[in-house]
């Protein structure tokens, strides 16, 4: 957990185990933001890729017009 005064978005890359109905964290990253970066509603999205069995998070600081994720290619 970050304990300084900086604002962060925290993102997780998860592997889904359907047989155990569980998820395993593969990566964790913190994306620093400033209050001026927020131009609309903060929105979070979770995408699931059937072929890789991965759930990937992304976020938007402008109400969903643009999306960012540390784990997208």
CNS distance restraints for C-alpha pairs under 8 A (distance, minus, plus):
assign (resid   6 and name CA) (resid  32 and name CA) 6.86 0.50 0.50
assign (resid   6 and name CA) (resid  33 and name CA) 7.43 0.50 0.50
assign (resid   6 and name CA) (resid  34 and name CA) 7.42 0.50 0.50
assign (resid   7 and name CA) (resid  32 and name CA) 5.85 0.50 0.50
assign (resid   7 and name CA) (resid  33 and name CA) 5.43 0.50 0.50
assign (resid   7 and name CA) (resid  34 and name CA) 6.14 0.50 0.50
assign (resid   7 and name CA) (resid  35 and name CA) 7.74 0.50 0.50
assign (resid   8 and name CA) (resid  30 and name CA) 5.93 0.50 0.50
assign (resid   8 and name CA) (resid  31 and name CA) 5.31 0.50 0.50
assign (resid   8 and name CA) (resid  32 and name CA) 4.40 0.50 0.50
assign (resid   8 and name CA) (resid  33 and name CA) 5.58 0.50 0.50
assign (resid   9 and name CA) (resid  30 and name CA) 5.68 0.50 0.50
assign (resid   9 and name CA) (resid  31 and name CA) 5.06 0.50 0.50
assign (resid   9 and name CA) (resid  32 and name CA) 6.47 0.50 0.50
assign (resid   9 and name CA) (resid  33 and name CA) 7.20 0.50 0.50
assign (resid  10 and name CA) (resid  28 and name CA) 7.28 0.50 0.50
assign (resid  10 and name CA) (resid  29 and name CA) 5.86 0.50 0.50
assign (resid  10 and name CA) (resid  30 and name CA) 4.50 0.50 0.50
assign (resid  10 and name CA) (resid  31 and name CA) 6.28 0.50 0.50
assign (resid  11 and name CA) (resid  28 and name CA) 5.74 0.50 0.50
assign (resid  11 and name CA) (resid  29 and name CA) 5.33 0.50 0.50
assign (resid  11 and name CA) (resid  30 and name CA) 6.30 0.50 0.50
assign (resid  11 and name CA) (resid  31 and name CA) 7.76 0.50 0.50
assign (resid  11 and name CA) (resid  57 and name CA) 6.28 0.50 0.50
assign (resid  11 and name CA) (resid  58 and name CA) 7.46 0.50 0.50
assign (resid  11 and name CA) (resid  69 and name CA) 7.64 0.50 0.50
assign (resid  11 and name CA) (resid  70 and name CA) 7.56 0.50 0.50
assign (resid  12 and name CA) (resid  25 and name CA) 6.65 0.50 0.50
assign (resid  12 and name CA) (resid  26 and name CA) 7.48 0.50 0.50
assign (resid  12 and name CA) (resid  27 and name CA) 5.72 0.50 0.50
assign (resid  12 and name CA) (resid  28 and name CA) 4.62 0.50 0.50
assign (resid  12 and name CA) (resid  29 and name CA) 6.63 0.50 0.50
assign (resid  12 and name CA) (resid  56 and name CA) 7.16 0.50 0.50
assign (resid  12 and name CA) (resid  57 and name CA) 6.56 0.50 0.50
assign (resid  13 and name CA) (resid  25 and name CA) 5.93 0.50 0.50
assign (resid  13 and name CA) (resid  26 and name CA) 5.46 0.50 0.50
assign (resid  13 and name CA) (resid  27 and name CA) 5.04 0.50 0.50
assign (resid  13 and name CA) (resid  28 and name CA) 6.48 0.50 0.50
assign (resid  13 and name CA) (resid  54 and name CA) 7.36 0.50 0.50
assign (resid  13 and name CA) (resid  55 and name CA) 6.39 0.50 0.50
assign (resid  13 and name CA) (resid  56 and name CA) 5.38 0.50 0.50
assign (resid  13 and name CA) (resid  57 and name CA) 6.91 0.50 0.50
assign (resid  13 and name CA) (resid  71 and name CA) 7.10 0.50 0.50
assign (resid  14 and name CA) (resid  23 and name CA) 6.03 0.50 0.50
assign (resid  14 and name CA) (resid  24 and name CA) 5.42 0.50 0.50
assign (resid  14 and name CA) (resid  25 and name CA) 4.50 0.50 0.50
assign (resid  14 and name CA) (resid  26 and name CA) 5.50 0.50 0.50
assign (resid  14 and name CA) (resid  27 and name CA) 7.24 0.50 0.50
assign (resid  14 and name CA) (resid  54 and name CA) 5.80 0.50 0.50
assign (resid  14 and name CA) (resid  55 and name CA) 5.30 0.50 0.50
assign (resid  14 and name CA) (resid  56 and name CA) 6.70 0.50 0.50
assign (resid  15 and name CA) (resid  23 and name CA) 5.48 0.50 0.50
assign (resid  15 and name CA) (resid  24 and name CA) 5.11 0.50 0.50
assign (resid  15 and name CA) (resid  25 and name CA) 6.36 0.50 0.50
assign (resid  15 and name CA) (resid  26 and name CA) 6.68 0.50 0.50
assign (resid  15 and name CA) (resid  53 and name CA) 6.06 0.50 0.50
assign (resid  15 and name CA) (resid  54 and name CA) 4.69 0.50 0.50
assign (resid  15 and name CA) (resid  55 and name CA) 6.33 0.50 0.50
assign (resid  16 and name CA) (resid  21 and name CA) 7.50 0.50 0.50
assign (resid  16 and name CA) (resid  22 and name CA) 6.06 0.50 0.50
assign (resid  16 and name CA) (resid  23 and name CA) 4.46 0.50 0.50
assign (resid  16 and name CA) (resid  24 and name CA) 6.47 0.50 0.50
assign (resid  16 and name CA) (resid  53 and name CA) 5.66 0.50 0.50
assign (resid  16 and name CA) (resid  54 and name CA) 5.98 0.50 0.50
assign (resid  16 and name CA) (resid  55 and name CA) 6.98 0.50 0.50
assign (resid  17 and name CA) (resid  21 and name CA) 5.79 0.50 0.50
assign (resid  17 and name CA) (resid  22 and name CA) 5.27 0.50 0.50
assign (resid  17 and name CA) (resid  23 and name CA) 5.82 0.50 0.50
assign (resid  17 and name CA) (resid  24 and name CA) 7.61 0.50 0.50
assign (resid  17 and name CA) (resid  53 and name CA) 7.73 0.50 0.50
assign (resid  18 and name CA) (resid  22 and name CA) 6.64 0.50 0.50
assign (resid  29 and name CA) (resid  70 and name CA) 7.30 0.50 0.50
assign (resid  31 and name CA) (resid  70 and name CA) 7.98 0.50 0.50
assign (resid  33 and name CA) (resid  37 and name CA) 6.33 0.50 0.50
assign (resid  34 and name CA) (resid  38 and name CA) 7.44 0.50 0.50
assign (resid  37 and name CA) (resid  61 and name CA) 6.81 0.50 0.50
assign (resid  38 and name CA) (resid  42 and name CA) 7.29 0.50 0.50
assign (resid  38 and name CA) (resid  61 and name CA) 4.88 0.50 0.50
assign (resid  38 and name CA) (resid  62 and name CA) 6.22 0.50 0.50
assign (resid  39 and name CA) (resid  61 and name CA) 6.16 0.50 0.50
assign (resid  39 and name CA) (resid  62 and name CA) 4.87 0.50 0.50
assign (resid  39 and name CA) (resid  63 and name CA) 7.71 0.50 0.50
assign (resid  40 and name CA) (resid  61 and name CA) 5.96 0.50 0.50
assign (resid  40 and name CA) (resid  62 and name CA) 4.03 0.50 0.50
assign (resid  40 and name CA) (resid  63 and name CA) 4.81 0.50 0.50
assign (resid  41 and name CA) (resid  60 and name CA) 7.77 0.50 0.50
assign (resid  41 and name CA) (resid  61 and name CA) 6.17 0.50 0.50
assign (resid  41 and name CA) (resid  62 and name CA) 5.73 0.50 0.50
assign (resid  41 and name CA) (resid  63 and name CA) 4.35 0.50 0.50
assign (resid  41 and name CA) (resid  64 and name CA) 7.80 0.50 0.50
assign (resid  42 and name CA) (resid  59 and name CA) 7.23 0.50 0.50
assign (resid  42 and name CA) (resid  60 and name CA) 5.66 0.50 0.50
assign (resid  42 and name CA) (resid  61 and name CA) 4.71 0.50 0.50
assign (resid  42 and name CA) (resid  62 and name CA) 6.55 0.50 0.50
assign (resid  42 and name CA) (resid  63 and name CA) 5.91 0.50 0.50
assign (resid  42 and name CA) (resid  64 and name CA) 7.91 0.50 0.50
assign (resid  43 and name CA) (resid  59 and name CA) 5.63 0.50 0.50
assign (resid  43 and name CA) (resid  60 and name CA) 5.10 0.50 0.50
assign (resid  43 and name CA) (resid  61 and name CA) 6.67 0.50 0.50
assign (resid  43 and name CA) (resid  62 and name CA) 7.94 0.50 0.50
assign (resid  43 and name CA) (resid  63 and name CA) 6.06 0.50 0.50
assign (resid  43 and name CA) (resid  64 and name CA) 6.34 0.50 0.50
assign (resid  44 and name CA) (resid  57 and name CA) 7.19 0.50 0.50
assign (resid  44 and name CA) (resid  58 and name CA) 5.91 0.50 0.50
assign (resid  44 and name CA) (resid  59 and name CA) 4.45 0.50 0.50
assign (resid  44 and name CA) (resid  60 and name CA) 6.45 0.50 0.50
assign (resid  45 and name CA) (resid  57 and name CA) 5.68 0.50 0.50
assign (resid  45 and name CA) (resid  58 and name CA) 5.23 0.50 0.50
assign (resid  45 and name CA) (resid  59 and name CA) 6.08 0.50 0.50
assign (resid  46 and name CA) (resid  55 and name CA) 6.50 0.50 0.50
assign (resid  46 and name CA) (resid  56 and name CA) 5.66 0.50 0.50
assign (resid  46 and name CA) (resid  57 and name CA) 4.55 0.50 0.50
assign (resid  46 and name CA) (resid  58 and name CA) 6.47 0.50 0.50
assign (resid  47 and name CA) (resid  55 and name CA) 5.52 0.50 0.50
assign (resid  47 and name CA) (resid  56 and name CA) 5.22 0.50 0.50
assign (resid  47 and name CA) (resid  57 and name CA) 6.37 0.50 0.50
assign (resid  48 and name CA) (resid  53 and name CA) 7.02 0.50 0.50
assign (resid  48 and name CA) (resid  54 and name CA) 5.77 0.50 0.50
assign (resid  48 and name CA) (resid  55 and name CA) 4.39 0.50 0.50
assign (resid  48 and name CA) (resid  56 and name CA) 6.42 0.50 0.50
assign (resid  49 and name CA) (resid  53 and name CA) 5.54 0.50 0.50
assign (resid  49 and name CA) (resid  54 and name CA) 5.44 0.50 0.50
assign (resid  49 and name CA) (resid  55 and name CA) 6.47 0.50 0.50
assign (resid  50 and name CA) (resid  54 and name CA) 7.23 0.50 0.50
assign (resid  56 and name CA) (resid  71 and name CA) 7.07 0.50 0.50
assign (resid  57 and name CA) (resid  69 and name CA) 6.57 0.50 0.50
assign (resid  58 and name CA) (resid  67 and name CA) 6.21 0.50 0.50
assign (resid  58 and name CA) (resid  68 and name CA) 5.39 0.50 0.50
assign (resid  58 and name CA) (resid  69 and name CA) 4.60 0.50 0.50
assign (resid  58 and name CA) (resid  70 and name CA) 7.96 0.50 0.50
assign (resid  59 and name CA) (resid  64 and name CA) 7.93 0.50 0.50
assign (resid  59 and name CA) (resid  67 and name CA) 5.45 0.50 0.50
assign (resid  59 and name CA) (resid  68 and name CA) 5.46 0.50 0.50
assign (resid  59 and name CA) (resid  69 and name CA) 6.66 0.50 0.50
assign (resid  60 and name CA) (resid  64 and name CA) 5.22 0.50 0.50
assign (resid  60 and name CA) (resid  65 and name CA) 7.21 0.50 0.50
assign (resid  60 and name CA) (resid  66 and name CA) 5.85 0.50 0.50
assign (resid  60 and name CA) (resid  67 and name CA) 4.75 0.50 0.50
assign (resid  60 and name CA) (resid  68 and name CA) 6.39 0.50 0.50
assign (resid  61 and name CA) (resid  66 and name CA) 7.67 0.50 0.50
assign (resid  61 and name CA) (resid  67 and name CA) 7.86 0.50 0.50
assign (resid  62 and name CA) (resid  66 and name CA) 6.69 0.50 0.50
